[in-house]
Amino acid sequence: MSLKNPFRFYISRNRKAFSLGIFALLLTNIFDGLSPLILKRAVDDLTANKTTHEILPNLAVFLFLIIGTAISRYFWRIYFGRHHHAAAEDLRNRIFAKLTDLGPSFFEKRPVGQLMSLITNDVQSFRMGVGPALLMTFDSLFIMATAIPIMIYLSPQWTMKAFVVLPFLPFLVWKLERLIQSRFRTKQDKFSEVSGVAQEIISGIRVIKGYAQEKTHTQHFNKSSKEFENSSNRVSTVEAMLEPSLRVGVIVGIVILFFVGGKDVISGTVTLGTFVAFFHYIHKLSWPMVEIGYSVSMIMEARASFERISEVLNYPPDVVDSGLVTPLEFESLEFRNLSFRYPTGTIPALENVSFSISRGETLGIFGAIGSGKTTIVHLLCRLFNPTCGHIFLNGHSLETIQLSQLRNIICLVPQNVFLFGDSVASNFSLGVPDSVEQEYVEKYAKLVNIHDEIVSTSAGYNTILGERGINLSGGQKQRLSIGRGLIRNSPVVILDDVLSAVDAETERKILVNLNENVFKDRQNKTTIIISHRIVSMENCDKIVVLDAGKIVAIGSHQELVATCPFYHSVLKLQTGQPPHVKNRGAPLC
């Protein structure tokens, strides 16, 4: 997409609808431009005392022109509407596709409200520029192209005197349009800010009420709203100057016509019909002056909005999908001398990490909060690229594997659950075919110990969840998220600290169910369990122990208890008793 010429791009992209709209607009102006000439002849016939029969042909032609104007006006509205609505749809889709392609570093810098403003308000502003503003520009040009030659034909002297002010108008328009563009950019930025503040306050309303901060946040919102109001008024101040300034030229022309043309009519130099027709043409030119004001304003606003949009469309993704390898199965995974530091970080999140896992194994990644556990997941899912070192899947460097295929093989169940405002069943079966049987969904709901709570509601699995699952507890969200990840039956499942929000008894039930009913069926598949609770690690085939981004030990639960002081001390702290290596009654694997 040519970001330098968005108007030209969308005109070319929708050339059929645009061309038909312009053609219908041209016909409209031709029909409308000829009407005063026919009116001139009718007035002259009346002043010449001609009969009604003699005037009738002119009236018939006048009626034909009015009907032709109405029909052609209908078609330019239809075709031009298709043009600019198609442009807006395409631009919205491009922004949305780009947002799904961008990585965490982009979203960390921009609030949700700002992005919502971009995809709605800025796209709407651009649509008005590429559609109605262009339409008014062409309409103004066509009116002037038809009216001015006819005015010269009627009276060159009147035309020259009536347009004495017009040469000064382009300079005025140029000055005002520069002000509009700069001020509108500020207005859009302020709109994004107030949208972001509103979104944040609404999302965090429970916390705000819990801390009795309603008044403080209301003041914060009012301040942002006031800044947006002020920036809007600054734009309106300039826009309000544009239309009256352009009308001045036409008004002066009308005044000159009465002084100059009136004398000619009285002296008999020209007919009354000529005067009436000329007056109509000057009056018609008042609309192009208004249209130019509106169109310039909207085009400048559209350009300012597109500058903001192009910043997103041109933003480089954290990860480029340049892979060509499309593995269908999972065989092995290896981290080799891997180090990583976040773009905004000052110290490495991971340093010289190396380990491997084979198909059918269960790997545990254990460590305190901030030790680098989730960073490993981010790199494995290619949300970021390693600073140095490599990750190999089936012997292929992760950079050579298509992202879509990689993320089909690996299913991540994150700690921070996101649920959609849809039914429980739709959230549960996310990522699986629509044809999946209800019994299949219920099976996994029972495994994560949430089935009874779902069926106890009035609508059961058809219960509609609030935004982000607001009508569920933290533990219910996590259990639903675990079931959603397992139901896909992916070759590799990553459980990222998924039981942190459930109580000990629920955790025990879930672990038992998973061990007895799920992981036995996944003997040829791979599971990666990330947790700071040793109870989730006990019978993993291999456990990687992290501390401050470095691997301090690798081994089974029994081996680590015997050889790793850090692991041994954490186990004692979490159990409140001397450690032992026997099965604790809730093995995960």
N, C-alpha and C positions, 0 to 999 in steps of 0.2 A: 504494500500500500504506500502511495506517495504521500508522506506526511507533510511535505512542503506545499502541495497543491490539493488539499482535501476537497475543495469545491469542484475543481476540474475532474478529480477522480470520480466523485459521485455523479457528476453530470455524464461522464463517459460510461459509468457502470449502469446507469438507468437511462441511457440515451433515447430509447424508444418512447418511454413515458414523458421524458423531458421534452423531446422534439415535438411530440403530438400536443403537449400542453402549450408550448411556445407558438405552434402553428395556430391553435385555437385562439390564443391570446391575440395574435396578429390579426386574425379575422375579426375578432371583437372590436379591436381598435379601428380597423378599416370601416366596418359598418357604423361604428359610433362616430368616427371622424367625418363621414359623409353626411350624417344627419343634419348638421347646421346648414350645409349647402342647400339641401332640399328645403329646409325651413326658410332659407333666404328667398328661394324661388316662390314659395307659397305666400310669404309676406309681401313680396313684390307684386304678386298676382292680386292680392287683396287690395293693396294701395292703388292698383291699376283698375280697380272696379270690375275684375273679371268675374264671370259666373261661377257658381258652385261646380257645374259640370267641367269647366275648364281647370278648376283647382284640384279636382278629384285625382288625376294621375299623380300629381306631386304628393298628395296625401297617401296614395297607395304605395308609392315608393318609400315614403317615410315610414309607413307601417311595416313594410318588408324589412327595412334596415333595423327597426326596433326588434322585430322577431328574430332576425339573424343575430343581432347582438346578444339576445337572451340565450339562444341555443349555443352559440360559440362560447359564451361565458360559462355555461354549464359544463362543457367539455374541458375547458382549461382547468376548472376547479377539480374535476375528476382525475385528469392525467397528472397535473402538477402535485395533487395530493398523493398519488401513488409514488411519485418520484421522491418527495422528501420524507415520507413515512418509511419507504424502503431504505433510504439512506440512514435514518435513525435506527431502524432495526439492525441493519448490518453493523453499524458502529457499536451499538449495545452488545451485539454478539462478539465483536472483536475485543471489546474491553473485558467482557466476561471470560472469554477464552484466554486472554492474557493473564487475568487474575488467577485463573486455575493453573497457569503455567509458572507463575512467579513463586519464589521460595519464601521462607520465613523472614529473611532479612528485609524484604520489602514491607511485609505486613507489620513488622515491629515498629516501623517508622510512621505508619499512617493509621489513624483510628478508623473504625468501621463507618462512622458517620460521614467522614470525608469521602470514602469510596462510594458510599450510597449516593452522595451528592453528585459525584462524578458521573455515575452510570444513569442517573435520572435527570437532574437539573442541568448539568452541562451538555448532555446529549440533546435534551429538549432545546436548549439555547442554540446549539449547532444546527438542529433541524429547522428552527425558525430562520436561521441565516441562509442555509442551502436551499430552503423552499420559499416561504413567503417573501423573504427579503429579495431573493433573486427575481421572483415573480414581479414584485413592485418595481424593481430596477428596469426590467424589460418593458413592463407596462408604461413606465415613465418615458422610456426611449421611444416606444411605438407611438404614444400620444403626441410627443413632440415632433416625431418624424412625419406624422400625418397632419398635425395642426399647423405647425409653423409654415410649411410650404403653401398650404391653402391660405393662410393669413397674408403671406407675401403676394399670392395671386390676387387676393381681394384688394390689398392696399399696401404696397411696399413702404410708403411713408408712415402710415399708422404703425406698421410692424416695427420699423426702426425706432420710432419714438417710444413705443410701449415697452420695448426691451432695454431701455437705457440703464436699468439697475442690474440686469442679469449677469454681466461680465464679472461683477464683484462677488457673486454667490459661491463659485467654486472654492475660492480662497477661504471663505467663512466655513464651508463644509469641511474642508481639509483640517482646519484648526480644531473644530469641534469633534471630529471623528477620532483624532488622536487622544483627546481628553476622555472620550467615552470608553475607548479600548482600555486605557490604563486604569480608569476608575472601576470599570466592570470586572477586571481581573481581581482587584481588591475586594469587590463585592462578593464574587464567587468564593474567594478564600474565606471570607467571614461567614458565608453561608455554610461552608464545609465545617467550620469551627463550631457553629451553633448546632449543626446536625450531630457532630461528634459528642458534644456536651450532652445533648438531649438523649442520645442513644446510651451513653455511659450512665446517666442518672437513672434512666428507666431500667437498664439491666441490673444496676446495683441498688434498686429501691429497697430491698430487704436490709442491706447493710446500712443504708442511709437512715432508715427508720429505727434500726437497732441501736444506732449511735445518736439518735435524736438530732440529725443534721439536716432536717428538711429545710430549715430557714437558710442555713449556710449555702446549700446547693441551689436553692431557689435564687438566692442573690447571685451566685455564680452563673446560672443560666440567664438571669435577667441582664447581667453585664454583657454576656456574649450576644444576646438578642439585641441589646441596645447598639452594640458595635455594628451588627449587621444592618440595623435600621439606619444608622448614620451613613454607612457606606452606600446603602441603597438610595438614600436621599441625595448623596453627592452625585450619583449617576443620573438620577432624575433631574437634578438641577441643570445639567448640561443638555440632556435630552429635551427638556422643556424649552430651551433656547433655540433648538434646531428648527422646529416646524414654524414658529412665528417669524423667524428670520427669513426663511425661504418664502413665506407667504407675502412678505413685504414687496418683493419684486412684482408679484402678480397684482397686488392692490395698487401699487404705483402705476402699473400698466393700465388698469381699469380707469383710474382717475384721469390719466393722460388721454385715454380714448374719448371720454366724455368732453374734455376740453377741445381736443383737436377734431375728433370725428363728428361731434355734435354740430360744429360750425359747418362742416362739409355737407351734412344731411340738410341743415336749414337752408344752405345756399343752393342745394340741389345738385351738388357735384357728385354725390353718391346717393344710392337709394337707401331707404330705411331698412330693407332686407339685408343689405350689405352690412349696415351697422349692427343689426341684431345678430347676424351670423358671426361677425368679428367679436362681438361681446361674448358670444357663447364659446368661441375658441380661446379667448383669454381666460374665461372662467374655467374651461377644461384644463388649462395649464396650471391652475391653482392646485389641482389634484396631484400632478407629477411633482410639484414642489413639496407637497406633504409626503408623498411616497418616497421621494429621495431622502427626506429627513428620517422617516421610519426605517427605510432599507439600510441606510448608512449606519444608523444606530444598531440595528439587528446584526448586520454583517460584522461590525466591530465587536459586538458581544459574542458572536459566534467564533470569531478568531481568538478572542481571549479564552473562551471555553475550550477551544480545540488545543490551545497551548497547554492547558492543564491535562487534557486527555492524552496528548502526544507524549507528555512526560511519562505516563504509565505505559503507553504502547511501546515506547523506546527503552523502557527500563530493562536492563539485562537480567535474565533469570540466574538464580544461584547455580542451577544445574542445567546444562544443555543436553537435550535428548539426541545424541548423535550415534547411539548404539545400533548395530545391525544384527547382533546375535539374539536369537529368540529361543532360549531353552524351554522345553515343555515340562521337564521334570527337575527335581532338585536332587543332587547327588552329594555335594560337599560345599562347605563355606570356610574360607580362610581369611583371617586378618593378619597382615604381614607388616610389621614395623610401622604401625599406623600412628600418626600424630595429627591432632586437630586443634585449632584455636578459632573460636567464634569471631566473626568480623568486628564485633564491638568489644571483644575480650582483650585482656592484657596478658593473661597467662594461659598456657595450654589447657584445654579441657580433657584431652587425652595425650599421652606421651609414650611412644614406642610400644604400642599394644600389639601383641601377637597371640593368636590362638586359632583353633580350627574346630569344626563340627561336621559330622557325617550324617548321611540320611538315616533316619530312624532313631537318632540320639536325642536326648533332652539335655539342653544346656542351661545352667543357671548362671545368671550374672548378679553377683551380690556386692553390696557396698552401701555406705552411708549416703545420705542426701548430698548431692553435689559431687559425688565421686566420679561421675562420667558415664553412668549406666545408660541414661536416656540418650546421651550423645552417640553412643554406639548404635542405638536404634535409628537415630537421625541419619547417620552415615550409611547404615545398611539399607535404609529405604531411599537413599540418595536425595534427601532433602538438602544436604550439603555435600561438597566434595572434600576429601581429606586434604589437609595441609601438606602432608607427605605420607608416603607409604601407600599400600594398596589393599583392596578387598577383592577376593576372588570367589566367584560362584561357579561351580563346576569347572574350575580351572580358567575361567574367563574373567578378566578384569571387569569390575562393575560398570565402568565407563563404556564398555563395548556392548552392553546388554540394553535392549530397548526398555525404556522406563515402564511402559504399559505392561510388558511381559514380566518384568521384575516385580511389579506390584500386584500382578496376578498370582505369582508364586508365593509372595510373602504377604501375610495378613497381619496387620498390626492392631492390637487391642490397646489403646492408650490409657494412661492413668486419668487424664482429663477427658471426661466423657462429653461428647456432643450428640444430642438427640434432636431430631427434627420434629416440627410441629405437625406430626402425622399420627396415624394409629400405632398402637403398640406392635401389631403384627408387621406393619410396614417398616418400622424401625428395627424390629428383630430380624427380618429377612432381607435387610439391606445388602445388596451385592449378590443375591442368589436369584435364580429365575422366578418370574411371577407365578409360574405354575406349581411352585412347591406346595406340598400338601400341608394342611393345618396340623396334622398329627406330627409331622416332621418338626415344625416350629415348636409345638408343645413339648416334644421330647427334649429339646435343648433348653427350653425354659425350666423344665423340671431338674435338669442337670445342674443349673445354676441357682436352684432353689428360689425361683420367682413365680412359678406357675400358679401356685395357690393364691398369691397376692393379686395376680392379674385377673383370675376368674372370679375373685371376690368383688370386683367392681361391677357396676351395672351393665357396662358394654363389653366386658371381657377384653379379648384381644383387639376389639374394634374401638377401644377407648382412645380418644384423641389426646395426645400429650400437649401440654402448653409449650411455649417457646423454650427451647433448650431443655425440655423435660422438666419444667418448673414444678409440676404437680407430682414429682417423684422425689424420694429421699436420695441422699448421696449414695447409700448402699444399693438401693434399687437401680439407680442409674448404672452403677458399676457392674452389677450382676447382669443387667440387660445387655450391656456392652460386651461382656465376656461371651454370653450366648450368641450375640450377633457375630462375633469373630469366629467362634467355633463352628457355627452352622455352615459357613462357607467351605469348610473341609479343605483348606488350602494346604499345599505341601509343607509350608513353613508357617507356624503361628507364633507371634511374639506377644507375650502377656507382660505388659509394662506396668508393674506394681499395681495390678488391677484389683487387689483385695484390700487396699489401704483404708477404704471407707466403710468396710463391713465390720461387724462385731466379731468377737472370737468364736462364738458358737456358730454363726452363719459361715464364717471362714472355714471352720472344721467340716461342716456339712458339704460345702462346695468342693473342698479339696478331696474329700472321700468320694463324692459323686464323679468328679473329673477323673480320679485315679481308677475307679472301678468300671466306669461306663464310657469314658471318652478315650483316654490315652491307650487303653488296650486295643481300640480300633485304629489307632494311629501308629501302629508298630513300624510301618514303612514310611512314616512321615516324621517331621522334625518339629520340636517345640523349643522355644527360647523363653525362659522365665526370668523376669527381672524383678527383684524385690530387695527390700532392706530387712525382711523378716526371714529368719533361718527356717521357720516351719515350712515355708514354700520351697526350700532348697533340698530338703533332707535326702531324698532318693534320686536326685538328678544324676545322670550318668557322669556329668562333668560340671564343675562350678568354677567360674572365674571370679576371683575376689579382687575388687578394685578399691583403691584408696588414693584420693587426690589425683585421679586421672591415670594412675599407674597400676599395673597388675602386681599384686603382692603374693598371690598364690593361685595355683590351678590344681584341682583334684576333686575326688568324690567327697561327700559329706564326712564319711568316716576318716578319710585321709586328712582333711582339713582340720577336723577336731583334734587329731593327733599331732599335726605338724605346723599349723598356722596359729600363732598366738592371738592375732587380731580376730580371726574367726572364732576361736575358742572363747575369748573374752566376751564377744558379742552374744554368743550362744548362752553363756552363763548369765549375762545381764538380761536377756530377753526371757529366759525361763525362770530366773530367780532361784536356780538350784544348780548343783554341779552338773556339768554336761555329761551326756552319755550318747552312744551311737545307735541305740536300739530304735526300732520303728516307733514313732511317736503317735501312731494311731491315725494319722492323716497325711500319708505320703502323697506327694503330687504326681510322682511318676515311678 
